[in-house]
Amino acid sequence: MDIYIRNKEDLIRAVKENGIIPFFANDIKGFSLEENCDPKV
């Protein structure tokens, strides 16, 4: 998954492109909001 969440628009785009994105890390490395959010935000 090639996403990087910096703002609301990034999140909306990621969900539209991928259908669903879990909030927290899981068995699929890199497939969660937690792993793809800008840590500075």
trRosetta pair geometry for C-beta under 8 A, 3 or more apart (Angstrom, degrees):
i j d omega theta_ij theta_ji phi_ij phi_ji
1 18 6.6 18 -127 -95 118 142
1 30 5.5 176 44 133 99 103
1 31 5.6 120 -6 -97 141 70
1 36 7.1 -67 112 -77 119 145
3 10 7.0 133 -176 175 98 97
3 13 7.8 171 -131 99 114 97
3 14 4.5 66 -142 -109 155 117
3 17 7.6 168 -78 65 122 137
3 18 7.6 -74 -34 -25 143 134
3 21 8.0 -63 58 -109 160 150
3 36 5.1 36 92 -176 92 146
4 10 6.8 -64 94 -164 53 141
4 36 5.9 -136 -111 -178 38 86
4 38 6.8 66 169 -59 94 83
5 10 4.7 161 -130 113 52 123
5 11 5.4 52 -136 -72 115 77
5 14 6.5 -53 -78 -13 98 150
5 33 6.1 2 3 -150 162 81
5 36 5.2 85 1 117 97 91
5 37 4.5 -39 73 -101 111 65
5 38 6.7 -132 90 -6 59 76
6 10 5.2 100 36 -13 68 154
6 37 7.9 147 -77 -155 34 59
6 38 4.8 49 -106 -17 71 135
6 41 6.4 158 -153 -47 54 147
7 10 5.3 105 53 6 61 102
7 11 7.4 -120 107 -3 37 91
7 41 7.7 -150 -73 -129 56 154
8 11 5.6 -56 -153 35 36 113
8 12 6.3 36 153 -19 69 105
9 12 5.7 -51 -146 36 33 111
9 13 6.3 34 155 -18 65 106
10 13 5.8 -56 -148 38 29 112
10 14 6.3 30 154 -21 65 108
11 14 5.8 -55 -147 35 30 111
11 15 6.4 25 157 -15 65 106
11 33 7.3 24 -122 -122 102 118
12 15 6.0 -58 -149 37 29 107
12 16 6.3 28 154 -17 65 108
13 16 5.8 -58 -148 38 30 110
13 17 6.2 22 158 -14 66 111
14 17 5.9 -61 -145 41 28 107
14 18 5.9 -11 169 14 66 117
14 21 5.7 8 133 -36 113 154
14 36 7.5 142 -127 115 157 149
15 18 6.5 -73 -129 55 23 86
15 19 7.2 -73 -176 103 57 8
15 20 7.0 25 -144 -103 81 26
15 21 5.9 -106 -91 7 71 107
18 21 5.6 68 87 -63 136 95
21 31 7.1 -144 -141 178 75 68
21 32 6.7 137 172 -135 84 30
21 33 5.7 102 131 -51 116 83
21 36 7.9 -67 -171 40 137 138
22 26 5.5 34 78 -17 163 132
22 31 6.7 61 30 128 104 83
22 32 4.7 -46 84 -112 92 87
22 33 7.1 -137 100 3 45 82
23 32 6.5 10 109 -167 18 97
23 33 5.1 -30 -137 37 44 120
23 34 6.4 67 150 -35 55 95
24 32 5.6 -40 117 -166 15 144
24 33 7.7 -23 -53 52 30 84
24 34 4.9 42 -127 -19 44 142
25 32 5.0 -141 -83 33 37 156
25 34 5.2 -87 -34 79 75 132
25 35 5.6 94 -90 -47 91 109
26 31 6.6 -56 53 81 104 97
26 32 6.0 138 3 -61 88 124
28 31 3.9 -6 107 30 115 135
28 32 7.9 142 77 -34 88 86
29 35 7.7 169 -176 -147 53 169
30 35 5.5 -140 -124 123 36 144
30 36 7.1 76 -168 -62 67 100
31 35 7.5 31 35 48 22 135
32 35 4.8 85 62 11 90 100
32 36 6.9 170 85 4 47 95
33 36 6.1 -83 -143 53 30 94
33 37 5.7 39 165 -43 73 109
34 37 6.6 -47 -139 12 19 112
37 41 6.5 -109 171 56 99 116
38 41 4.5 74 81 -5 104 109
